[in-house]
Amino acid sequence: GDRGGLESGWSNFVYDNNLEEGDVCAFELINNKKKVLILKVIIFRVVEETTPLKLSRTGRS
């Protein structure tokens, strides 16, 4: 069957979207007609640092 891929544009995609190691991309196929591939992309960013919640006087956040 026909095969598609992101090989030729992957480095541009990474650069344009400022992807970092640990980021996750979810791809949803929207259209694959007439050799035109359309994908919806959701990027989940890696979080390097988290800020803990401040505690109130009772010790609860």
C-alpha positions as CSV (number, residue, x, y, z in Angstrom):
1,G,0.0,0.0,0.0
2,D,0.9,3.7,0.0
3,R,3.1,4.8,2.8
4,G,3.7,8.3,4.2
5,G,6.1,9.8,6.6
6,L,7.6,12.8,8.2
7,E,11.2,12.1,7.3
8,S,12.0,15.0,5.0
9,G,10.3,17.7,7.1
10,W,10.9,16.3,10.6
11,S,13.9,18.5,11.5
12,N,12.0,21.6,10.4
13,F,9.0,20.5,12.4
14,V,11.2,20.1,15.5
15,Y,12.8,23.5,15.0
16,D,9.6,25.4,14.2
17,N,7.8,24.0,17.2
18,N,10.8,24.3,19.6
19,L,10.6,20.6,20.5
20,E,12.8,19.4,23.3
21,E,13.8,15.9,24.5
22,G,10.9,14.5,26.5
23,D,8.2,16.4,24.7
24,V,5.4,14.2,23.3
25,C,3.6,14.7,20.0
26,A,0.2,13.1,19.3
27,F,-0.7,12.9,15.7
28,E,-4.3,12.5,14.5
29,L,-5.0,11.7,10.8
30,I,-7.5,14.3,9.5
31,N,-7.3,13.6,5.7
32,N,-5.5,11.1,3.6
33,K,-7.1,11.7,0.2
34,K,-5.5,12.3,-3.2
35,K,-2.0,11.8,-1.7
36,V,-2.5,14.8,0.6
37,L,-1.8,13.9,4.2
38,I,-3.2,16.3,6.8
39,L,-2.4,15.7,10.5
40,K,-3.6,17.4,13.6
41,V,-0.8,17.7,16.1
42,I,-1.0,18.2,19.8
43,I,2.3,18.8,21.6
44,F,2.7,18.0,25.3
45,R,5.7,19.8,26.7
46,V,8.2,18.4,29.1
47,V,8.1,20.2,32.5
48,E,11.6,20.5,33.9
49,E,10.7,22.3,37.1
50,T,7.6,22.2,39.2
51,T,6.7,24.8,41.9
52,P,5.3,23.3,45.0
53,L,2.0,24.6,46.3
54,K,2.4,27.1,49.2
55,L,1.1,25.8,52.4
56,S,-1.4,27.8,54.5
57,R,-1.1,28.2,58.2
58,T,-3.1,25.0,58.7
59,G,-0.6,23.1,56.7
60,R,-2.9,22.5,53.7
61,S,-2.6,23.9,50.3
